[in-house]
Amino acid sequence: KVLKEISVGDLKPNETVQANLEAQLLSKLDHPAIVKFYTSFLERDSFCIITEYCEGRDLDCKIKEYKQAGKIFPESQIVEWFLQLLLGVYYMHERRILHRDLKAKNIFMKNNLVKIVGDFGVSRLLMGSCDLATTFTGTPYYMSPEALTHQGYDSKSDIWSLACILYEMCCLDHVFTGHNFMSVVLKIVEGETPSLPGRYSSELNSIMQSMLNKSPSMRPSAATILKMPYINEQLQNIKCKFSNLTIKDKTLNCQKEAVQIMNALQKKVHLQTLRELSEVQKMTPRERMRLRKLQAADEKAKKLKQLAEEKYQENHKRMQELRSRNFQRVSMDVLHKLCSFLFLQGKESR
């Protein structure tokens, strides 16, 4: 398992709630091509999530490793990884979830399988099929034209990003490159659609180019790509890899892992506590005694501060009540004088 710690000290309460809701959303995703989220919890100023461990690092590292070694991935391997990612994206889109930050660094490797990892503050639940997310987010190299031009985007932007990853696996470089941010943006928005090197099949090149269509409406969905003859044929070839992981095995493993995690959490030994214990164990007896005295002084200061706050609130309440009574008395005096004045004015007029 992996425990990821996200600082929430600077987040607003509603942003922390949103992160927790997204963690709950992602924890419900159960697919071989998506990194499993097990649980999440708040620990002081940290929001913590426990996820599946992937020993093979990320796809970005794998691509750089091959590039430095002067090697290339065979088409069979690329297609296998691409189909796994496509199935994962299809699984999310069917549940009306956008990833919005698909990139090689967000694809983890485990037993030579690829797994998409989500990121809090990025994934969003679509409330309707025509909803468009408008927040500017993501990595420029993988961003769609509609995202860069603030036109809003839907699931078709994830398809664009997936095509960028496909190109990168084939060419070991970004599909759109430039000397600075703006030059990359211009190529994405206005540049020509690139092609794959001749060593790769025309079918794979055609699919990638269709996914890089500048118009989102002309871009195929994940469901459409899966129905393409070439993809369907390749899908049958790798189906056995997924079928080996039976539902029964998955259920037993998940239950076992979930029990272990919950047992650990129920012990109430969290991050800050573990850090503090670790630091104390390194101390000399004299330092530990000094620490205990400091902790006792801190506790006493905390109690005095709480007492002072209570006294202040008590005095403030008393002053408010006193002012209220004085105001009522003054108001009655003013009202009495006003009535007397009006009475005298009435007598004089008669």
C-alpha positions as CSV (number, residue, x, y, z in Angstrom):
1,K,0.0,0.0,0.0
2,V,1.0,3.6,-0.4
3,L,0.0,6.4,2.0
4,K,-0.1,9.8,0.3
5,E,-0.2,12.9,2.5
6,I,-1.7,16.1,1.1
7,S,-1.4,19.3,3.2
8,V,-4.8,20.9,3.8
9,G,-3.5,23.7,6.1
10,D,-4.1,26.3,3.5
11,L,-7.3,24.9,2.1
12,K,-10.7,26.3,2.8
13,P,-13.2,24.1,4.7
14,N,-15.3,23.6,1.6
15,E,-12.1,22.5,-0.4
16,T,-11.3,20.0,2.2
17,V,-14.8,18.6,2.1
18,Q,-14.5,18.5,-1.7
19,A,-11.3,16.5,-1.5
20,N,-12.9,14.0,0.9
21,L,-15.9,13.6,-1.5
22,E,-13.6,13.0,-4.4
23,A,-11.7,10.4,-2.3
24,Q,-14.9,8.6,-1.6
25,L,-15.8,8.8,-5.3
26,L,-12.4,7.4,-6.4
27,S,-12.5,4.6,-3.8
28,K,-15.6,3.2,-5.5
29,L,-13.7,2.7,-8.8
30,D,-12.7,-0.9,-9.1
31,H,-10.9,-1.7,-12.4
32,P,-7.6,-3.5,-13.2
33,A,-6.4,-0.4,-15.2
34,I,-7.1,2.1,-12.3
35,V,-5.0,2.4,-9.2
36,K,-7.2,1.2,-6.3
37,F,-8.0,3.8,-3.6
38,Y,-8.7,2.0,-0.3
39,T,-9.5,4.7,2.3
40,S,-8.8,8.2,3.3
41,F,-8.7,10.2,6.6
42,L,-7.8,13.6,8.1
43,E,-4.8,13.8,10.4
44,R,-4.4,17.3,11.8
45,D,-3.3,19.4,8.8
46,S,-3.0,16.5,6.4
47,F,-5.5,14.7,4.2
48,C,-4.3,11.1,3.8
49,I,-5.2,8.5,1.3
50,I,-4.1,4.9,1.1
51,T,-3.8,3.4,-2.4
52,E,-2.6,0.3,-4.2
53,Y,1.2,0.0,-4.5
54,C,2.7,-0.1,-8.0
55,E,6.3,-1.2,-7.9
56,G,7.2,-0.3,-11.5
57,R,7.2,3.5,-11.1
58,D,5.3,5.5,-13.7
59,L,5.1,5.3,-17.5
60,D,7.1,8.6,-17.9
61,C,10.1,6.9,-16.2
62,K,9.7,3.9,-18.5
63,I,9.6,6.0,-21.6
64,K,12.7,8.0,-20.5
65,E,14.5,4.8,-19.7
66,Y,14.0,3.4,-23.2
67,K,14.8,6.7,-24.8
68,Q,18.2,6.9,-23.0
69,A,19.0,3.3,-23.9
70,G,18.1,3.9,-27.6
71,K,15.3,1.3,-27.5
72,I,11.7,1.4,-28.7
73,F,8.6,-0.4,-27.6
74,P,7.2,-3.0,-30.0
75,E,3.7,-2.3,-31.3
76,S,2.3,-5.3,-29.5
77,Q,3.4,-3.9,-26.1
78,I,2.1,-0.4,-27.0
79,V,-1.2,-1.7,-28.1
80,E,-1.5,-3.8,-25.0
81,W,-0.9,-0.8,-22.7
82,F,-3.1,1.5,-24.8
83,L,-6.0,-0.9,-24.6
84,Q,-5.6,-1.2,-20.8
85,L,-5.7,2.6,-20.5
86,L,-8.7,2.8,-23.0
87,L,-10.6,0.3,-20.9
88,G,-9.9,2.3,-17.7
89,V,-11.0,5.6,-19.4
90,Y,-14.1,3.9,-20.7
91,Y,-14.9,2.6,-17.2
92,M,-14.6,6.1,-15.8
93,H,-16.6,7.8,-18.6
94,E,-19.4,5.3,-18.2
95,R,-19.7,6.5,-14.6
96,R,-19.6,10.1,-15.8
97,I,-16.2,10.8,-14.3
98,L,-13.6,12.9,-16.1
99,H,-9.9,12.4,-15.2
100,R,-8.8,15.8,-16.7
101,D,-5.1,15.2,-16.1
102,L,-4.2,12.1,-18.0
103,K,-0.4,12.0,-18.7
104,A,2.5,9.6,-18.6
105,K,3.4,10.6,-15.0
106,N,-0.1,9.6,-13.9
107,I,0.1,6.1,-15.4
108,F,1.7,3.7,-13.0
109,M,3.3,0.3,-13.8
110,K,2.5,-3.0,-11.9
111,N,3.6,-6.4,-13.2
112,N,3.9,-4.8,-16.6
113,L,0.3,-3.6,-16.5
114,V,-0.6,0.0,-16.6
115,K,-2.8,1.7,-14.1
116,I,-4.3,5.1,-14.1
117,V,-4.0,7.1,-10.9
118,G,-6.5,9.8,-10.0
119,D,-5.6,13.2,-8.4
120,F,-7.7,15.1,-6.0
121,G,-9.0,18.5,-7.2
122,V,-8.8,17.2,-10.8
123,S,-11.3,14.4,-11.3
124,R,-14.9,15.6,-11.5
125,L,-18.3,13.9,-11.5
126,L,-20.4,14.9,-14.5
127,M,-24.0,15.5,-13.5
128,G,-25.2,15.2,-17.1
129,S,-24.0,14.0,-20.4
130,C,-23.8,17.5,-21.9
131,D,-22.0,19.2,-18.9
132,L,-18.8,20.9,-19.6
133,A,-16.0,21.4,-17.1
134,T,-14.4,24.8,-17.5
135,T,-11.6,24.9,-14.9
136,F,-8.2,25.4,-16.5
137,T,-6.1,22.4,-15.2
138,G,-3.8,19.7,-16.4
139,T,-0.3,19.5,-18.1
140,P,0.1,21.6,-21.3
141,Y,1.7,18.8,-23.3
142,Y,-1.5,16.7,-22.9
143,M,-4.2,19.4,-22.9
144,S,-6.8,19.6,-25.6
145,P,-7.4,22.6,-27.8
146,E,-10.8,23.3,-26.2
147,A,-9.2,23.3,-22.8
148,L,-6.5,25.7,-23.8
149,T,-8.9,28.1,-25.4
150,H,-11.3,28.0,-22.4
151,Q,-14.2,26.6,-24.3
152,G,-14.9,24.1,-21.6
153,Y,-14.5,20.3,-22.2
154,D,-16.1,17.0,-21.6
155,S,-14.9,13.4,-21.8
156,K,-13.4,14.0,-25.3
157,S,-10.6,15.9,-23.7
158,D,-9.5,12.7,-21.9
159,I,-9.5,11.1,-25.3
160,W,-7.1,13.8,-26.6
161,S,-4.8,13.2,-23.6
162,L,-4.9,9.5,-24.2
163,A,-3.9,10.0,-27.8
164,C,-0.9,12.1,-26.6
165,I,0.2,9.2,-24.4
166,L,-0.2,6.8,-27.3
167,Y,2.1,9.0,-29.5
168,E,4.6,9.3,-26.6
169,M,4.8,5.5,-26.2
170,C,5.5,5.2,-29.9
171,C,7.9,8.1,-30.4
172,L,9.3,8.5,-26.9
173,D,8.6,12.2,-27.1
174,H,5.7,14.6,-26.6
175,V,3.3,14.9,-29.6
176,F,3.5,18.7,-29.5
177,T,6.7,20.3,-28.4
178,G,8.1,23.8,-28.3
179,H,10.6,26.2,-26.7
180,N,8.1,27.6,-24.3
181,F,4.5,27.3,-23.1
182,M,3.0,29.5,-25.8
183,S,4.7,27.7,-28.7
184,V,3.3,24.4,-27.4
185,V,-0.2,25.9,-27.1
186,L,0.0,27.3,-30.6
187,K,0.9,23.9,-32.0
188,I,-1.9,22.2,-30.1
189,V,-4.5,24.7,-31.2
190,E,-3.4,25.5,-34.7
191,G,-0.7,22.9,-35.7
192,E,-1.1,19.9,-38.0
193,T,-2.0,16.5,-36.7
194,P,1.2,14.4,-36.5
195,S,1.6,10.9,-37.8
196,L,3.3,7.9,-36.2
197,P,6.6,6.5,-37.7
198,G,6.2,4.0,-40.6
199,R,7.2,1.1,-38.3
200,Y,3.7,1.2,-36.7
201,S,0.6,0.0,-38.4
202,S,-1.6,2.3,-40.4
203,E,-4.6,1.2,-38.3
204,L,-3.0,2.4,-35.1
205,N,-1.9,5.7,-36.8
206,S,-5.4,6.3,-38.0
207,I,-6.9,5.7,-34.6
208,M,-4.4,8.1,-33.0
209,Q,-5.1,10.8,-35.6
210,S,-8.9,10.5,-35.1
211,M,-8.4,11.0,-31.3
212,L,-6.3,14.1,-32.1
213,N,-9.1,15.8,-34.1
214,K,-9.2,19.5,-33.1
215,S,-13.0,19.3,-32.9
216,P,-14.2,17.5,-29.8
217,S,-17.5,16.5,-31.6
218,M,-15.4,14.7,-34.3
219,R,-13.3,12.9,-31.8
220,P,-14.4,9.3,-31.1
221,S,-15.5,8.3,-27.6
222,A,-13.8,5.5,-25.7
223,A,-16.9,3.3,-26.4
224,T,-16.6,4.0,-30.2
225,I,-12.8,3.2,-30.2
226,L,-13.4,-0.1,-28.5
227,K,-15.8,-1.1,-31.3
228,M,-13.3,-0.4,-34.1
229,P,-12.3,-3.7,-35.9
230,Y,-8.6,-3.3,-35.3
231,I,-9.1,-2.5,-31.5
232,N,-11.6,-5.3,-31.1
233,E,-9.2,-7.8,-32.6
234,Q,-6.3,-6.7,-30.4
235,L,-8.6,-6.7,-27.4
236,Q,-9.3,-10.4,-27.9
237,N,-5.6,-11.1,-27.8
238,I,-5.1,-9.6,-24.4
239,K,-8.4,-10.6,-22.9
240,C,-6.8,-13.6,-21.2
241,K,-4.6,-11.4,-19.0
242,F,-7.6,-9.7,-17.5
243,S,-9.7,-12.9,-17.2
244,N,-7.0,-14.5,-15.1
245,L,-7.9,-12.1,-12.3
246,T,-11.2,-13.7,-11.3
247,I,-13.9,-11.8,-9.4
248,K,-13.5,-14.2,-6.5
249,D,-9.8,-13.6,-6.2
250,K,-10.3,-9.8,-6.4
251,T,-13.0,-9.9,-3.7
252,L,-11.0,-11.9,-1.3
253,N,-7.9,-9.8,-1.8
254,C,-9.7,-6.5,-1.4
255,Q,-11.5,-7.8,1.7
256,K,-8.3,-8.9,3.3
257,E,-6.4,-5.7,2.5
258,A,-9.4,-3.6,3.7
259,V,-9.4,-5.4,7.0
260,Q,-5.7,-4.8,7.5
261,I,-6.0,-1.1,6.8
262,M,-9.1,-0.6,9.0
263,N,-7.3,-2.5,11.9
264,A,-4.4,-0.1,11.5
265,L,-6.6,2.9,11.5
266,Q,-8.6,1.7,14.5
267,K,-5.5,1.7,16.6
268,K,-5.6,5.5,16.4
269,V,-1.8,5.7,15.7
270,H,-1.7,8.3,12.9
271,L,1.1,10.3,11.2
272,Q,1.8,13.0,13.7
273,T,1.8,10.6,16.6
274,L,4.2,8.3,14.8
275,R,6.5,11.3,14.1
276,E,6.4,12.4,17.7
277,L,7.2,8.9,19.0
278,S,10.1,8.6,16.5
279,E,11.6,11.9,17.7
280,V,11.2,11.1,21.4
281,Q,13.0,7.8,20.9
282,K,16.1,9.6,19.7
283,M,16.3,11.8,22.8
284,T,18.5,11.4,25.9
285,P,16.9,11.0,29.3
286,R,17.6,14.7,30.2
287,E,16.0,15.8,26.9
288,R,12.9,13.7,27.5
289,M,12.6,15.2,31.0
290,R,12.8,18.7,29.5
291,L,10.3,17.7,26.9
292,R,7.8,16.5,29.6
293,K,8.3,19.8,31.5
294,L,7.7,21.8,28.3
295,Q,4.6,19.7,27.5
296,A,3.3,20.3,31.0
297,A,3.9,24.0,30.7
298,D,2.1,24.0,27.3
299,E,-0.8,22.2,28.8
300,K,-1.0,24.7,31.7
301,A,-0.8,27.6,29.3
302,K,-3.5,26.1,27.2
303,K,-5.8,25.8,30.2
304,L,-5.1,29.3,31.3
305,K,-5.8,30.6,27.8
306,Q,-9.1,28.6,27.8
307,L,-10.0,30.1,31.2
308,A,-9.1,33.6,30.1
309,E,-11.3,33.1,27.0
310,E,-14.2,31.9,29.1
311,K,-13.8,34.9,31.5
312,Y,-13.7,37.3,28.5
313,Q,-16.9,35.8,27.0
314,E,-18.6,36.0,30.4
315,N,-17.6,39.7,30.8
316,H,-18.5,40.4,27.2
317,K,-22.0,38.9,27.8
318,R,-22.4,40.9,31.0
319,M,-21.5,44.1,29.3
320,Q,-23.9,43.4,26.5
321,E,-26.7,42.8,29.0
322,L,-25.8,46.0,30.9
323,R,-25.8,48.1,27.6
324,S,-29.1,46.5,26.7
325,R,-30.7,47.5,30.0
326,N,-29.3,51.1,29.8
327,F,-30.5,51.4,26.2
328,Q,-34.0,50.3,27.2
329,R,-34.1,52.8,30.2
330,V,-32.8,55.7,28.0
331,S,-35.3,54.7,25.3
332,M,-38.2,54.8,27.9
333,D,-37.0,58.3,29.1
334,V,-36.9,59.6,25.5
335,L,-40.3,58.1,24.8
336,H,-41.7,59.7,28.0
337,K,-40.3,63.1,27.1
338,L,-41.6,62.9,23.5
339,C,-45.1,62.0,24.8
340,S,-45.0,65.0,27.2
341,F,-43.9,67.3,24.4
342,L,-46.6,66.1,22.1
343,F,-49.2,66.5,24.9
344,L,-48.1,70.1,25.6
345,Q,-48.1,70.9,21.9
346,G,-51.7,69.6,21.7
347,K,-52.8,71.8,24.6
348,E,-51.3,74.9,23.1
349,S,-52.9,74.3,19.8
350,R,-56.3,74.1,21.5
